[in-house]
Amino acid sequence: MKSEVLLSPEARAASYEFGPILIDTSSRQIWRNGDIVAVPSKAFDILVYLAARPDSTVPKEELINAVWKDMFVSEDSLVHSMSVLRRALGDDSANPQLIITVPRRGYRLRGPVRTLFEPPSEDSTMIGKPAAAERGTEVSVPAQPLPVPSRWSLLWILLPLAFVLLLLARDFWGPTLQPRGAILFTQSALQGSPLASGGILSPDSRYMVFVARDHEAAQPRLYLKQMDSPEVRAVAGTEGASDPFWSPASDMIGFFANGELKTVDLRGDLPKAVAAVPVSSGGGAWSSTGPILFSDWQTGLYRVDPSGGSVTAVTTVNRPAGELVQKLPQFLPDGRHFLFFVRSAAEGQTGSYVGSLDAPKRTRILAPSNSPVIYSPPGYLLYVQDDILMAQRFDAARLEASGKPMMLARNVSAPGDADGKMISASANLLTFRSGANTQQLTWFERSGQRAGSITVPNVLRSPVFSPDQKQLLAMDGEPRMWMVDLQRNAATRLEGEGTYPLWSPDGGHIAFESHSHLILYLRNIVGSAQDEVLANDSERKTLNDWSPVGNYLLYTSLSPTTRLDLMLLPMSGSKKPVPLLRTPFNESQGRISPNGQWISYVSDESGTPEVYVQRFPSLGDKRIVSIGGGVEPMWRKDGKELFYLSPEYSIVSVSFAPGASPVIGRPKPLFRAPVNTSTSRNHYAVTPDGQRFLINVEDQSSYLSPITVMVNWTEALETR
């Protein structure tokens, strides 16, 4: 999305040049000495604003009001964006050559700025009709940068010669694990829109679709690239998109957005809704025989006609047998059989399976693997082992793998549960991404200023403070539990596996779930007694909160019929779980108020996850807290303030005055938190006074990892 900056109409169409820097505002691209420089959207806006005022020092407040005109942000946001901009431009903050900081005043550019006026690119169009935008006009990335000669033209001139040389040499670097094929190009993050998926190739190899996410607008959308052109276009009407997949004829794209399965064609029409889908959708596939198959990873795979109509179950997650997830369906060439991935708590059952639209039988096709398998014509299975991309021959008619696995490339990201790093292949093209997402627990002041990080040996998620605020419980991705001594900044791994741990109110016990066995346990952390079983059934459970006096555990249970429900587990008597909120909608992330009289939670009953409060434990007097969406509510210790995460990744504050008729204040954004709100119970913890936040910060560099596109990758395999 193109963020509007407060410039004159003439300046919006201008290009600026100063020193080694060239800025094109129509394409929103920056070059340094002829090389494209990638910067976030707000950093670009800052540079344009300064370039439009070359002879003056721009005050900080003026910059903030111009660039963040629709948002409340602190000066720290400006300082951070300026630091990012300087690093990208190669400008040393200690000895700046490009951007000067004027102490206590603002910023200005060093040296003369030349303004170059050029007409907007004729290629700045979108597929489909542009939807109304709140913050500017949507455009595609143009095919040609303005005054700088395009390297793409040289690439397409030299590419045939490169192919001839490769065919003559036939030396594909096997022993060193270099990619076994020619690198056609890499698709980098777009200006202000980091990549949020891998590149999904059309069956005819003519197109690649991917998801990019504007961190400022917090809106992912689809982008389309025609493979014989450098142009990349935004697909209109696809805000909120995830998990794209192609029609067999390569003329339509299916995707998921805002609780719906949708399709869009390449002729220019806006997307059409096909079916309502759950929040927990896990990918889709389009059969050559007609139907679309999609995943609700909580319950199974479903089929629907592309024109809409009834939705029919094809497979079911077998929870009594330990199955947890079914996702990423992909049709084989006959259009009736399909691959899909199963994650199971039962030993040796996780892996990729073959299913059929015509029979319930399923067969695992490879040894247990945590990496989903991708089928590629003319007959290969692709998967990631450790960080190595492997290929194995596969007979799609006999549904059998054969031969030994062959190595294609290393440092490749396996398709994950939430990060969308897909591998895709057609008859002659292959796409993948490198690297992995990482997080770090970082302290933030209420103003949004960073205040240091916690040094731990693993990436830790879902942090919870001990009652005395001296220790921290968290989990890693194995999943295993960790305890962090906040005073000594030392982390200790607790014995055994465990997910979403909670402290008891007295700090002497922890509750957690065994990931493998779906059992809730209670552990005495000061003694050596055996863990006590609290709940043992076939449903996945996520611990949410412990009541202030210790008489209840609150957790989310995943039911095959009612989806996510809030359950209460009495900590005395029979200790039998009872439903607290069980509806056709998803209820999760429950938090009990410090006085034990209210509960905050998240429900999608409105079609969007929102934060609600009700009386506890009797329920009633239901109120909505968030506006426009919200997740992960947290109480301040005195119960007079609630916090939550907004869809724009902001920590939001809401005042709360309890009583016979509670008074709930208007939400006030505090600061933007660099997190992904889709992958954890809680990404942050708040101190008792509400002045500091410990946040599971997402490493944004993972979104800058480009999509690698290889051509003729199968030729090297066929010669083996």
C-alpha positions in Angstrom: 0.0 0.0 0.0 1.3 3.4 -0.8 1.3 5.6 2.3 0.3 9.2 1.6 2.8 11.8 2.6 1.9 15.5 3.0 3.6 16.7 -0.3 2.3 19.0 -3.0 0.8 17.3 -6.1 3.9 18.2 -8.0 6.2 16.7 -5.4 4.3 13.5 -5.4 5.2 13.0 -9.0 8.8 14.0 -8.6 12.1 12.2 -8.4 14.8 13.6 -6.1 18.6 13.2 -6.4 21.2 14.2 -3.8 24.7 12.8 -3.6 24.6 9.1 -4.5 20.9 8.8 -3.7 18.0 8.8 -6.2 14.3 8.7 -5.0 11.4 7.9 -7.3 8.1 8.8 -5.6 5.9 7.2 -8.3 7.4 3.8 -7.8 8.4 4.4 -4.2 11.9 3.1 -4.8 15.3 4.4 -3.7 18.7 3.8 -5.5 22.2 4.3 -4.1 24.9 4.4 -6.8 22.5 2.5 -9.1 21.5 -0.2 -6.7 18.0 -0.5 -5.3 17.8 0.1 -1.5 15.0 -1.6 0.4 13.5 0.4 3.3 10.2 0.2 5.2 7.3 2.4 4.1 7.6 5.0 6.8 11.4 5.3 6.3 10.7 6.0 2.6 8.1 8.7 3.6 10.6 10.4 5.9 13.2 10.6 3.2 10.7 12.0 0.6 9.4 14.6 3.1 13.0 15.8 3.8 13.9 15.8 0.1 10.9 18.0 -0.6 12.3 20.6 1.9 16.0 20.6 1.0 16.8 24.0 2.3 15.3 23.7 5.8 15.6 21.8 9.0 12.3 19.8 9.5 11.2 19.7 13.2 10.7 16.2 14.6 7.0 17.0 15.5 6.3 18.1 11.9 7.8 14.8 10.6 5.8 12.7 13.0 2.5 14.6 12.1 3.2 14.2 8.4 4.3 10.6 8.2 2.1 9.2 11.0 -0.7 11.6 10.4 -3.5 9.0 11.2 -1.8 7.4 14.2 -0.6 8.3 17.7 3.1 7.4 18.0 6.0 8.5 20.2 9.2 10.2 19.1 10.8 6.7 19.5 9.0 5.6 16.3 10.7 8.4 14.4 14.1 7.7 15.9 13.8 4.0 15.0 12.7 4.7 11.4 15.5 7.2 11.0 18.0 4.6 12.2 16.6 2.0 9.8 16.8 4.6 7.0 20.4 5.5 7.7 21.5 1.9 7.9 19.8 1.2 4.6 21.5 4.2 2.9 24.9 3.4 4.4 24.9 6.7 6.3 27.1 6.6 9.4 25.1 8.2 12.3 28.4 9.2 14.0 29.7 10.9 10.8 26.6 11.4 8.6 27.1 12.3 5.0 23.4 12.2 3.9 21.1 13.0 6.8 22.0 15.6 9.4 20.5 15.5 13.0 20.1 19.1 14.3 20.1 18.7 18.1 16.8 19.5 19.8 15.3 20.6 16.5 15.0 18.0 13.8 16.6 16.7 10.6 17.8 17.9 7.2 19.5 16.5 4.2 23.2 17.3 3.6 24.0 19.0 0.3 21.9 20.2 -2.6 18.8 18.2 -3.7 17.9 18.2 -7.4 14.3 17.6 -8.3 13.6 15.6 -11.4 10.0 15.6 -12.7 8.8 12.6 -14.6 5.2 11.5 -15.6 3.8 8.5 -13.6 4.6 5.1 -15.1 1.9 3.7 -17.4 2.5 0.3 -15.9 1.3 1.5 -12.4 -2.0 -0.4 -12.6 -3.5 -3.3 -10.7 -5.2 -6.4 -11.6 -8.9 -5.7 -11.1 -10.5 -2.4 -10.1 -8.8 -0.5 -7.3 -10.7 -0.6 -4.0 -11.0 2.6 -1.9 -7.9 3.1 0.2 -7.7 4.9 3.5 -4.1 6.0 3.2 -3.4 6.7 -0.5 -3.8 5.0 -3.8 -2.9 1.4 -4.4 -0.5 0.8 -7.3 1.6 -2.0 -8.5 5.4 -2.0 -8.5 6.2 -0.6 -12.0 8.1 -2.6 -14.5 10.9 0.0 -15.0 12.5 2.3 -12.5 12.5 5.9 -13.7 16.0 7.3 -14.5 18.2 4.3 -13.7 18.6 1.7 -16.5 16.9 -1.6 -15.5 19.0 -4.6 -14.8 16.1 -6.8 -15.8 16.5 -5.9 -19.4 20.1 -7.0 -19.3 19.0 -10.2 -17.4 16.6 -11.2 -20.1 19.1 -10.5 -22.8 21.9 -12.5 -21.1 19.7 -15.4 -19.8 19.5 -17.4 -23.1 23.3 -17.2 -23.3 23.6 -18.3 -19.7 21.3 -21.3 -20.4 23.6 -22.4 -23.3 26.7 -22.2 -21.1 25.0 -24.2 -18.4 23.9 -26.9 -20.8 27.4 -27.1 -22.1 29.0 -27.2 -18.7 26.5 -29.5 -16.9 28.4 -29.0 -13.7 25.8 -28.6 -11.1 27.9 -28.4 -7.9 26.6 -31.5 -6.3 29.1 -32.2 -3.5 29.0 -28.6 -2.2 25.2 -28.5 -2.0 24.9 -25.5 -4.3 21.4 -25.2 -6.0 21.1 -27.9 -8.6 19.7 -25.6 -11.3 20.1 -22.1 -12.8 18.9 -19.3 -10.6 16.4 -17.4 -12.8 16.0 -14.5 -10.3 15.1 -13.7 -6.7 12.0 -11.8 -5.7 12.8 -9.5 -2.9 10.5 -7.7 -0.5 8.5 -4.9 -2.0 8.9 -1.3 -0.9 7.2 -1.1 2.5 5.6 -4.6 2.0 7.7 -7.4 3.4 7.1 -10.9 2.0 4.7 -13.0 4.0 4.8 -16.2 1.9 6.8 -18.1 -0.7 6.1 -17.8 -4.4 3.3 -20.1 -5.7 3.8 -21.0 -9.3 1.0 -21.4 -11.8 0.7 -24.9 -13.4 1.7 -23.4 -16.8 4.8 -21.7 -15.3 3.7 -18.3 -16.6 2.9 -16.7 -13.2 3.9 -16.5 -9.6 1.6 -15.3 -6.8 2.8 -14.4 -3.3 1.7 -12.5 -0.2 3.3 -9.4 1.0 2.4 -7.5 4.2 2.4 -3.8 4.7 3.6 -3.5 8.3 2.3 0.0 8.6 -1.2 -0.8 7.4 -1.0 -4.4 8.9 -2.7 -5.7 5.7 -1.3 -8.6 3.7 -2.4 -8.9 0.1 -1.7 -10.9 -3.1 0.9 -9.8 -5.6 1.2 -11.3 -9.1 4.4 -11.6 -11.2 4.4 -12.6 -14.8 7.5 -14.8 -15.2 8.7 -13.2 -18.5 8.5 -9.7 -17.1 10.0 -7.9 -14.1 6.6 -6.3 -13.3 4.9 -7.1 -10.1 1.3 -6.1 -9.6 -1.0 -5.9 -6.5 -4.2 -7.9 -6.9 -7.1 -5.7 -6.1 -9.5 -6.7 -3.4 -7.2 -9.2 -1.7 -6.6 -7.4 1.6 -6.0 -9.9 4.4 -5.1 -12.7 2.0 -3.2 -15.8 2.9 -2.3 -19.3 1.4 -2.9 -18.6 -2.3 -3.3 -21.6 -4.8 -3.9 -21.8 -8.5 -6.7 -23.2 -10.7 -5.7 -26.0 -13.0 -6.0 -23.7 -16.0 -3.7 -21.1 -14.4 -6.4 -18.4 -15.0 -7.7 -18.1 -11.4 -6.3 -17.9 -7.9 -7.9 -19.2 -4.7 -7.0 -17.7 -1.3 -8.3 -17.1 2.2 -9.2 -13.7 3.7 -11.4 -12.5 6.5 -13.0 -15.8 7.2 -13.8 -16.7 3.6 -12.4 -18.9 0.8 -12.3 -16.6 -2.2 -11.3 -16.8 -5.9 -10.1 -14.1 -8.3 -9.5 -14.4 -12.0 -6.8 -12.7 -14.1 -9.2 -10.8 -16.3 -9.7 -7.9 -13.9 -12.7 -8.9 -11.8 -12.8 -8.4 -8.1 -12.6 -11.6 -5.9 -15.7 -13.7 -5.2 -16.5 -15.5 -2.0 -16.9 -19.3 -2.3 -17.4 -20.4 1.3 -17.1 -19.4 4.9 -14.0 -20.9 6.5 -12.6 -20.9 10.1 -9.8 -18.8 11.3 -7.7 -22.0 11.5 -7.6 -22.5 7.7 -4.6 -24.5 6.6 -4.3 -24.1 2.8 -6.2 -25.1 -0.3 -6.0 -26.9 -3.6 -8.0 -26.9 -6.9 -8.7 -30.2 -8.6 -8.5 -30.6 -12.4 -11.8 -32.5 -12.0 -13.6 -29.5 -10.4 -13.8 -29.2 -6.6 -11.6 -27.1 -4.3 -10.2 -28.8 -1.2 -9.4 -26.8 1.8 -8.1 -27.4 5.3 -9.5 -26.4 8.7 -6.5 -27.7 10.5 -8.4 -28.1 13.7 -11.0 -30.6 12.2 -9.9 -31.8 8.8 -10.2 -31.3 5.0 -13.3 -30.2 3.2 -14.5 -29.9 -0.4 -16.6 -27.2 -2.1 -17.5 -26.3 -5.7 -15.6 -23.3 -7.0 -18.9 -21.6 -7.7 -20.0 -22.1 -4.1 -22.6 -24.3 -2.4 -22.4 -26.9 0.3 -19.2 -27.8 2.1 -18.5 -31.5 2.6 -16.0 -33.2 4.9 -13.4 -35.3 3.1 -11.1 -36.2 6.1 -11.4 -35.8 9.8 -8.7 -35.1 12.4 -8.6 -38.3 14.4 -8.1 -36.9 17.9 -8.5 -40.2 19.8 -5.5 -41.5 17.8 -3.4 -38.5 18.6 -3.9 -36.4 15.5 -3.6 -32.7 16.0 -3.5 -31.0 12.6 -4.4 -31.7 9.0 -3.2 -29.1 6.5 -1.7 -28.1 3.1 -3.7 -30.3 0.7 -2.3 -30.6 -2.9 -3.9 -32.5 -5.7 -2.0 -35.1 -7.8 -2.3 -35.1 -11.6 -5.5 -37.4 -11.6 -7.4 -34.7 -9.8 -8.9 -37.3 -7.3 -5.9 -38.2 -5.1 -4.3 -35.5 -3.0 -1.4 -35.1 -0.6 -1.8 -33.5 2.9 0.2 -33.1 6.0 -0.7 -34.6 9.4 0.8 -33.5 12.7 0.3 -36.1 15.4 1.1 -36.5 19.1 1.4 -40.3 18.5 5.0 -41.4 17.9 5.8 -42.0 14.3 2.5 -40.7 12.8 3.5 -37.2 11.8 4.1 -36.9 8.1 2.6 -36.5 4.6 -0.2 -38.8 3.5 -2.1 -39.6 0.2 -5.9 -39.3 0.4 -8.7 -39.6 -2.1 -12.0 -37.8 -2.9 -13.5 -41.2 -3.6 -12.5 -43.2 -0.5 -11.6 -42.5 3.2 -8.4 -44.5 3.1 -5.2 -42.7 3.6 -1.5 -43.8 3.2 1.7 -42.2 4.5 4.1 -41.9 1.6 7.4 -41.2 3.4 9.0 -41.9 6.7 7.9 -39.6 9.5 8.9 -36.0 8.8 8.1 -32.6 10.2 8.3 -31.1 6.8 5.2 -31.2 4.5 5.8 -32.9 1.1 5.2 -30.9 -2.2 4.4 -32.8 -5.4 6.1 -31.6 -8.6 5.7 -32.8 -12.2 7.0 -34.8 -13.9 7.1 -36.9 -10.8 9.0 -35.7 -7.7 8.3 -35.2 -4.0 10.0 -32.1 -2.5 10.6 -31.6 1.2 13.0 -30.1 3.7 15.2 -32.3 5.9 16.9 -30.1 8.5 17.5 -27.1 6.2 18.3 -29.1 3.0 15.7 -29.2 0.2 15.4 -32.8 -1.0 13.8 -34.3 -4.0 12.6 -38.0 -4.4 11.1 -39.7 -7.4 7.3 -40.4 -7.1 5.0 -42.4 -9.3 1.7 -40.5 -9.1 -0.2 -43.3 -10.7 1.0 -46.0 -8.3 1.3 -43.6 -5.4 4.7 -44.9 -4.5 8.1 -43.1 -3.8 11.2 -44.8 -5.2 14.9 -44.3 -5.3 17.1 -42.3 -3.0 16.5 -38.7 -2.0 18.6 -36.2 -3.9 19.8 -32.9 -2.5 18.8 -29.7 -4.2 19.8 -26.7 -2.0 20.6 -25.9 1.6 19.4 -23.2 4.1 15.9 -23.6 2.8 12.9 -22.8 5.0 10.4 -25.7 5.5 6.7 -24.8 5.2 5.6 -23.7 8.7 2.4 -23.7 10.6 1.9 -19.9 10.3 4.7 -18.2 8.4 3.6 -19.2 4.9 7.1 -20.0 3.6 5.8 -22.4 0.9 7.9 -24.4 -1.6 6.3 -24.5 -5.1 7.3 -26.3 -8.3 6.1 -26.7 -11.9 7.5 -28.7 -14.7 10.6 -26.5 -15.1 10.5 -23.9 -12.2 11.1 -24.2 -8.5 10.6 -21.6 -5.8 11.7 -21.6 -2.1 12.8 -19.1 0.6 15.8 -19.2 3.0 16.2 -18.5 6.6 13.8 -18.8 9.5 11.7 -16.5 11.7 13.2 -15.6 15.1 11.9 -13.8 18.1 13.5 -12.1 21.2 12.0 -11.1 24.5 12.4 -7.4 24.7 11.4 -4.8 27.3 9.3 -1.8 26.2 8.4 1.3 28.2 4.8 2.5 28.0 6.0 5.2 25.6 7.1 2.5 23.2 10.8 3.0 23.8 12.9 -0.2 24.0 14.5 -0.9 27.3 16.8 -3.9 26.7 16.3 -7.6 26.0 16.5 -10.9 27.9 19.4 -13.1 27.0 18.2 -16.7 26.6 19.6 -19.7 24.7 16.4 -20.4 22.8 13.5 -18.4 21.3 10.9 -18.2 24.1 7.2 -17.7 23.6 4.1 -17.0 25.8 5.9 -15.4 28.7 4.2 -15.1 32.2 5.6 -13.4 35.2 5.8 -15.1 38.6 3.6 -13.5 41.3 6.7 -11.8 42.8 7.8 -10.6 39.3 11.3 -12.1 39.9 11.0 -15.0 37.5 9.5 -15.8 34.1 7.9 -19.0 32.6 7.9 -19.5 28.9 8.1 -22.2 26.2 10.2 -22.9 23.2 9.3 -24.6 19.9 10.2 -28.1 20.9 8.0 -27.6 23.0 9.8 -27.4 26.3 9.3 -25.1 29.4 11.9 -22.6 30.6 12.2 -20.6 33.8 14.1 -17.3 33.6 15.6 -15.6 36.6 14.9 -11.9 35.8 17.3 -10.6 38.4 20.3 -12.7 37.1 19.1 -12.8 33.5 19.7 -16.6 33.6 17.5 -19.2 31.9 17.0 -22.9 33.0 15.1 -25.5 31.0 12.6 -27.5 33.1 12.7 -31.2 32.7 10.3 -32.7 30.2 8.1 -31.2 27.6 5.3 -28.7 28.3 3.3 -26.0 26.7 1.7 -22.7 27.9 2.8 -23.0 31.5 1.1 -20.9 34.3 2.2 -19.9 37.8 -0.1 -20.7 40.7 -1.1 -17.5 42.7 1.3 -18.5 45.5 4.2 -19.1 43.2 4.8 -22.7 44.4 3.3 -24.6 41.5 3.1 -24.5 37.8 0.4 -26.0 35.5 1.1 -27.0 31.9 0.0 -29.3 29.1 1.9 -32.2 27.7 2.0 -31.6 24.0 2.3 -35.3 23.1 -0.4 -36.6 25.4 -2.9 -33.7 25.7 -2.8 -34.0 29.5 -2.9 -31.0 31.9 -0.4 -31.4 34.7 0.3 -29.7 38.0 3.9 -29.6 39.2 5.3 -28.6 42.6 8.4 -26.6 41.7 9.9 -26.7 45.2 9.5 -30.4 45.8 10.2 -33.7 44.0 6.7 -35.2 44.0 5.4 -36.7 40.8 3.3 -34.4 38.5 -0.4 -34.5 39.2 -2.8 -35.1 36.3 -5.5 -32.4 36.2 -7.3 -33.2 33.0 -6.9 -36.0 30.5 -9.0 -36.1 27.3 -8.5 -36.1 23.6 -8.9 -32.4 23.1 -6.0 -29.9 22.6 -5.9 -27.6 25.6 -4.2 -24.2 26.1 -3.9 -22.8 29.6 -5.1 -19.2 29.9 -5.2 -18.1 33.5 -5.3 -19.0 37.2 -7.9 -17.3 39.4 -6.4 -14.9 41.9 -7.4 -17.1 45.0 -6.3 -20.3 43.2 -9.7 -22.0 43.1 -10.0 -22.2 39.2 -7.8 -22.9 36.2 -9.1 -21.3 33.0 -8.1 -22.9 29.7 -9.1 -23.1 26.1 -10.2 -26.5 24.7 -10.3 -27.4 21.0 -13.6 -29.3 20.2 -14.3 -30.8 16.8 -17.9 -29.5 17.0 -17.8 -26.2 18.9 -14.1 -25.3 18.1 -12.4 -23.2 20.7 -14.2 -23.1 24.1 -13.3 -21.6 27.5 -13.3 -24.3 30.2 -13.0 -24.0 34.0 -11.2 -26.6 36.1 -12.0 -26.4 39.8 -8.8 -27.0 41.9 -10.6 -28.7 44.7 -13.3 -31.4 45.0 -13.7 -33.6 42.0 -11.5 -31.4 39.8 -13.8 -32.1 36.8 -13.6 -29.5 34.0 -16.8 -27.7 33.2 -17.6 -25.4 30.2 -17.6 -21.7 30.9 -18.2 -20.4 27.3 -19.1 -23.0 24.7 -20.8 -21.6 21.6 -20.6 -22.1 17.8 -17.9 -19.4 17.8 -14.3 -19.4 18.9 -13.7 -18.2 22.5 -10.1 -18.1 23.7 -7.4 -16.1 25.6 -9.4 -15.7 28.8 -8.0 -13.6 31.6 -9.6 -13.3 35.1 -9.6 -9.8 36.6 -7.4 -9.3 39.7 -10.5 -9.1 42.0 -11.8 -12.3 40.5 -15.1 -10.8 39.5 -14.6 -10.3 35.7 -13.3 -12.2 32.8 -11.8 -10.8 29.6 -11.6 -13.0 26.5 -11.5 -13.1 22.7 -14.5 -14.2 20.5 -15.0 -14.1 16.8 -18.8 -14.0 17.0 -18.9 -10.7 15.1 -16.8 -12.2 12.3 -13.7 -10.5 13.6 -11.8 -11.4 16.8 -12.7 -8.9 19.4 -12.1 -8.5 23.2 -15.1 -8.9 25.5 -15.6 -8.8 29.2 -18.3 -10.6 31.3 -18.9 -11.1 35.0 -17.1 -14.2 36.5 -17.8 -16.9 37.2 -21.6 -16.5 36.7 -21.3 -14.6 33.4 -23.6 -11.8 32.3 -23.3 -8.1 31.7 -21.4 -8.8 28.5 -19.5 -5.8 27.0 -17.2 -5.4 24.0 -13.9 -3.7 24.8 -12.0 -3.5 21.5 -12.9 -1.5 18.5 -12.1 -2.9 15.1 -10.6 -6.1 16.3 -8.4 -7.2 19.2 -6.6 -10.2 20.8 -4.6 -11.1 23.8 -6.2 -9.1 26.6 -4.2 -8.4 29.8 -5.3 -6.8 33.1 -3.3 -4.3 35.1 -2.8 -5.6 38.7 -5.3 -3.1 40.2 -8.0 -4.1 37.6 -8.5 -0.6 36.4 -6.9 -1.0 33.0 -7.0 -3.6 30.2 -4.5 -4.0 27.5 -4.8 -5.8 24.2 -3.2 -6.1 20.7 -4.9 -4.4 17.8 -4.9 -5.7 14.2 -2.4 -2.9 13.5 0.0 -4.6 16.0 -0.4 -1.8 18.6 -0.6 -2.3 22.4 -3.9 -0.7 23.2 -5.0 0.6 26.7 -8.6 0.7 27.9 -9.7 2.1 31.3 -12.1 -0.1 33.3 -14.1 1.0 36.2 -15.9 -2.0 37.8 -19.2 -1.8 39.6 -22.9 -2.5 39.2 -22.6 -0.9 35.8 -19.0 -1.0 34.7 -17.6 1.9 32.7 -15.2 1.0 29.9 -13.1 3.7 28.4 -12.3 4.3 24.7 -9.3 2.3 23.4 -6.0 4.3 23.3 -3.1 3.0 21.3 0.2 3.2 23.2 2.8 2.0 20.6 3.3 -0.4 17.8 4.6 -3.8 18.9 6.7 -5.7 16.3 4.9 -9.0 16.6 2.8 -11.5 14.5 -0.5 -11.9 16.3 -1.4 -15.3 14.9 1.0 -17.7 16.4 0.9 -17.6 20.2 -1.2 -17.6 23.4 0.4 -14.3 24.3 3.2 -12.3 22.8 3.6 -10.0 25.7 3.4 -9.7 29.5 2.8 -6.5 31.5 4.2 -5.4 34.8 1.8 -4.8 37.7 1.9 -1.0 37.3 1.2 -1.2 33.6 4.3 0.8 32.8 6.5 -1.9 31.1 5.9 -4.6 28.7 7.9 -7.7 27.9 7.2 -8.5 24.2 8.1 -11.5 22.1 9.6 -9.3 19.3 9.6 -10.7 15.8 12.8 -10.4 13.8 11.7 -8.4 10.8 14.7 -9.5 8.8 13.0 -12.9 8.2 10.5 -11.1 6.0 13.3 -9.7 3.8 14.4 -13.2 2.8 13.8 -13.2 -0.9 11.9 -15.9 -3.0 14.5 -17.8 -5.0 13.3 -19.0 -8.5 15.2 -21.8 -10.2 14.8 -22.9 -13.8 15.3 -26.4 -15.3 16.1 -27.8 -11.8 14.9 -31.3 -12.8 17.6 -31.7 -15.6 20.3 -32.2 -13.0 18.2 -34.9 -11.3 17.4 -36.7 -14.5 21.1 -37.2 -15.2 21.7 -39.0 -12.0 
